[in-house]
Amino acid sequence: QAQLVESGGGLVQPGESLRLSCTASGFLLDNYAIGWFRQAPGKEREAVSCLSNSDDSTYYADSVKGRFAISYDNAKNTVHLQMDKMKPEDTADYYCAAHGLTTAQSICIDVPGDDMDHWGKGTLVTVSS
């Protein structure tokens, strides 16, 4: 069974760091673009950062650019999201998703959620003093 599983969420203080992981099983992320999305209660889902293994492209939302970094670990079939200098407004459920034959910008901006090939179930990130 193909699936994505997020891990690494938790409670951190403003200014601190957290690293999320998205591990694929049943398929190889080498053939996919991967995106990190987040959704806070009462708000729409927003794209955070995306990566494509077809051309090594990346995309970052303006709100996280310079603070977050997405990376791919081929050996572990895992995509990470390193989150530094975290802010309370980063608080949300974080989801990863995968789609084949897609650029980083496309999966973050253009691909409808229902068209994703795989979604994880999410991990909660809370930034609070």
C-alpha positions in Angstrom: 0.0 0.0 0.0 1.3 3.4 -1.0 1.3 6.0 1.7 2.9 9.1 3.1 3.5 9.5 6.9 4.4 12.8 8.5 6.3 13.1 11.7 8.2 15.6 13.8 5.3 17.9 14.9 5.1 19.2 18.3 5.2 22.3 20.5 8.0 24.9 20.2 8.6 28.4 21.3 8.9 31.4 19.0 12.3 31.6 17.5 13.1 27.9 17.9 13.4 25.2 15.3 11.5 22.1 14.3 12.1 19.5 11.5 9.2 17.7 9.9 9.6 14.5 8.0 7.5 12.9 5.2 8.3 9.3 4.6 6.9 7.4 1.6 6.2 3.7 1.6 5.0 1.6 -1.3 6.4 4.1 -3.9 9.6 6.0 -4.6 9.7 9.7 -4.1 12.4 9.9 -6.8 9.6 9.9 -9.3 7.5 12.6 -7.7 7.2 16.2 -6.7 6.5 16.7 -3.0 4.7 19.5 -1.2 4.3 20.6 2.3 0.9 22.3 3.1 -0.6 23.6 6.3 -4.0 24.4 7.5 -5.0 26.2 10.7 -8.5 25.9 12.2 -11.0 28.1 10.3 -8.5 28.9 7.5 -7.9 27.5 4.0 -5.0 25.2 3.2 -1.9 26.9 2.0 1.2 25.7 0.3 4.4 26.1 2.4 7.2 24.6 0.4 7.6 22.1 -2.4 10.3 20.2 -4.2 10.5 18.3 -7.4 12.9 15.4 -8.0 12.5 15.7 -11.7 14.5 19.0 -12.0 15.6 19.7 -8.3 13.4 22.8 -8.3 12.0 24.2 -5.0 9.3 26.6 -4.1 8.7 28.6 -0.9 5.8 30.7 0.2 6.8 34.3 0.9 5.8 33.9 4.5 8.4 31.2 5.1 11.1 32.1 2.7 14.5 32.4 4.4 13.2 30.5 7.5 12.2 27.1 6.1 14.2 24.7 3.9 12.9 21.6 2.1 15.2 18.7 1.4 15.1 15.2 0.0 16.9 12.1 1.5 16.9 9.5 -1.3 18.3 6.8 1.0 15.4 7.1 3.4 12.7 7.9 0.8 11.9 11.0 2.9 11.4 14.7 2.4 12.2 17.0 5.3 11.0 20.5 6.2 13.5 22.3 8.4 11.7 25.1 10.1 13.8 27.8 11.8 12.9 31.1 13.5 9.4 29.8 14.0 6.5 32.2 14.6 3.1 31.8 16.2 1.5 32.2 12.8 3.3 29.0 11.7 0.9 27.0 14.0 -1.1 24.6 11.9 -1.6 21.0 10.9 1.1 20.3 8.4 0.5 17.8 5.5 2.7 16.4 2.8 1.5 15.4 -0.6 3.0 13.9 -3.7 2.2 14.2 -7.4 4.1 12.7 -10.4 5.3 14.6 -13.4 5.1 17.9 -11.7 7.5 20.9 -11.0 7.8 22.3 -7.5 5.9 25.4 -8.4 3.1 23.3 -10.0 2.5 21.1 -7.0 2.5 24.1 -4.7 0.4 26.4 -6.8 -1.5 24.6 -9.6 -2.4 21.1 -8.6 -5.8 20.8 -6.9 -5.7 19.0 -3.6 -8.1 16.3 -5.0 -5.6 15.6 -7.8 -2.7 14.7 -5.6 -1.6 11.2 -5.9 -1.0 10.8 -2.2 -1.7 12.7 1.0 -0.4 12.1 4.5 -2.6 12.4 7.5 -0.9 15.4 9.0 1.2 16.4 12.0 0.4 19.2 14.4 2.8 22.1 14.9 2.2 24.6 17.6 4.4 27.6 18.2 3.7 29.3 21.5 5.5 30.8 24.5 
